Amino acid sequence: MDTDSLIKRILKSVFFKQAENKAGRYAGNASKLYKLVSDVAGKLKTAGLKGNLAGVQQNVLLLIRMVKAYASGEYRGVQWKSMLSIVAVLIYFVSPIDLIPDFLPIIGISDDVALIVWLIKNLGEEIQKFSVWEKSEKTINIG
């Protein structure tokens, strides 16, 4: 199955629709966002995204920092629709039961990885904007 058809199947799946439905409630609630990023960080530790997937792990860590900055109110330079997409993808990412259940060795995380790659590709400009902001904030805060 090619990546495009996998992404189409994921986006049309009942599992992703459920994640989208939850995204609005999460995006407007800082405590839910903090719990979500904690769950995502926990899954990253157990997922073992190494080798060729190390870049995906770095992108997920960037999304975690972006959502945390949004939840704290430090960063609001992202469109609401984009934040909903990010939150929906992260909810899907942490869900053990999705299009390809995570308990299946190796293949179980493939849909999650494909969805993260799709998100980074589609929201690349906004994510890059956050990355630039984050670097400038660290420079300012360090002195």
C-alpha positions as CSV (number, residue, x, y, z in Angstrom):
1,M,0.0,0.0,0.0
2,D,1.4,3.4,-0.9
3,T,1.6,6.2,1.6
4,D,-1.0,8.4,-0.1
5,S,-3.6,5.7,0.0
6,L,-2.7,4.8,3.6
7,I,-3.2,8.5,4.5
8,K,-6.5,8.6,2.7
9,R,-7.7,5.5,4.6
10,I,-6.5,7.0,7.9
11,L,-8.2,10.3,7.4
12,K,-11.5,8.6,6.5
13,S,-11.3,6.1,9.3
14,V,-13.7,6.1,12.3
15,F,-10.6,6.3,14.5
16,F,-9.3,9.5,13.0
17,K,-12.9,11.0,13.0
18,Q,-13.0,10.3,16.7
19,A,-9.7,12.0,17.2
20,E,-11.0,15.0,15.2
21,N,-14.1,15.2,17.4
22,K,-12.0,15.2,20.6
23,A,-9.5,17.8,19.2
24,G,-11.7,20.8,19.8
25,R,-12.3,19.9,23.4
26,Y,-8.6,19.3,23.9
27,A,-7.3,22.4,22.1
28,G,-9.5,24.7,24.2
29,N,-8.4,23.1,27.5
30,A,-4.8,23.6,28.7
31,S,-4.9,20.7,31.2
32,K,-6.1,18.3,28.5
33,L,-3.3,19.5,26.2
34,Y,-0.7,18.9,28.9
35,K,-2.0,15.4,29.5
36,L,-2.0,14.7,25.8
37,V,1.6,15.8,25.3
38,S,2.6,13.7,28.4
39,D,0.9,10.7,26.8
40,V,2.6,11.4,23.4
41,A,6.0,11.6,25.2
42,G,5.3,8.3,26.9
43,K,4.4,6.6,23.7
44,L,7.6,8.0,22.0
45,K,9.7,6.3,24.7
46,T,8.0,2.9,24.1
47,A,7.7,3.2,20.3
48,G,11.5,3.0,19.7
49,L,11.6,5.4,16.7
50,K,15.3,4.9,15.8
51,G,17.3,4.8,12.7
52,N,15.3,6.1,9.7
53,L,12.5,7.0,12.0
54,A,14.6,9.3,14.3
55,G,13.5,12.3,12.2
56,V,9.9,11.4,12.9
57,Q,10.7,11.3,16.6
58,Q,12.3,14.8,16.4
59,N,9.2,16.1,14.6
60,V,6.9,14.7,17.3
61,L,9.1,16.3,20.0
62,L,8.7,19.6,18.1
63,L,4.9,19.2,18.0
64,I,4.9,18.4,21.7
65,R,6.8,21.7,22.4
66,M,4.5,23.6,20.1
67,V,1.4,22.3,21.9
68,K,2.9,23.0,25.3
69,A,3.7,26.6,24.3
70,Y,0.2,27.0,22.9
71,A,-1.4,25.5,26.1
72,S,0.7,27.9,28.3
73,G,-0.3,30.9,26.2
74,E,3.3,31.6,25.3
75,Y,2.8,30.9,21.6
76,R,-0.4,31.7,19.7
77,G,1.1,32.2,16.2
78,V,-0.7,29.1,14.9
79,Q,-4.1,29.1,13.2
80,W,-6.9,27.5,15.2
81,K,-7.6,25.0,12.4
82,S,-3.9,24.0,12.3
83,M,-3.9,23.5,16.1
84,L,-7.0,21.3,15.8
85,S,-5.2,19.2,13.1
86,I,-2.1,18.9,15.3
87,V,-4.1,17.8,18.3
88,A,-6.2,15.4,16.3
89,V,-3.0,13.7,14.9
90,L,-1.5,13.5,18.4
91,I,-4.7,12.0,19.8
92,Y,-4.6,9.4,17.0
93,F,-0.9,8.8,17.7
94,V,-1.5,7.9,21.3
95,S,-4.5,5.8,20.6
96,P,-3.6,2.1,20.8
97,I,-6.6,1.1,18.7
98,D,-6.6,2.8,15.3
99,L,-6.5,1.8,11.6
100,I,-3.4,-0.5,12.3
101,P,-3.5,-1.4,16.0
102,D,-0.3,-0.6,17.8
103,F,0.0,-4.0,19.4
104,L,1.0,-5.5,16.0
105,P,4.8,-5.6,16.1
106,I,6.6,-3.2,13.8
107,I,3.7,-2.5,11.4
108,G,1.4,-1.2,14.3
109,I,3.1,2.2,14.3
110,S,3.3,2.6,10.6
111,D,-0.1,4.5,10.3
112,D,1.0,6.8,13.2
113,V,4.3,7.6,11.5
114,A,2.6,8.1,8.1
115,L,0.1,10.5,9.7
116,I,2.9,12.5,11.5
117,V,4.8,12.8,8.2
118,W,1.7,14.0,6.4
119,L,1.0,16.6,9.1
120,I,4.6,17.9,9.0
121,K,4.3,18.2,5.2
122,N,0.9,19.9,5.3
123,L,1.6,22.3,8.1
124,G,5.3,22.8,7.4
125,E,5.2,26.5,7.2
126,E,3.4,27.0,10.5
127,I,5.6,24.4,12.2
128,Q,8.7,26.1,10.8
129,K,7.4,29.5,12.1
130,F,7.1,28.0,15.6
131,S,10.6,26.6,15.4
132,V,12.0,30.0,14.5
133,W,10.0,31.6,17.4
134,E,11.2,28.9,19.8
135,K,14.8,29.5,18.9
136,S,14.5,33.2,19.2
137,E,12.8,32.8,22.6
138,K,15.6,30.6,23.9
139,T,18.2,33.1,22.7
140,I,16.3,35.9,24.5
141,N,15.8,33.9,27.7
142,I,19.4,32.7,27.8
143,G,20.6,36.2,27.6
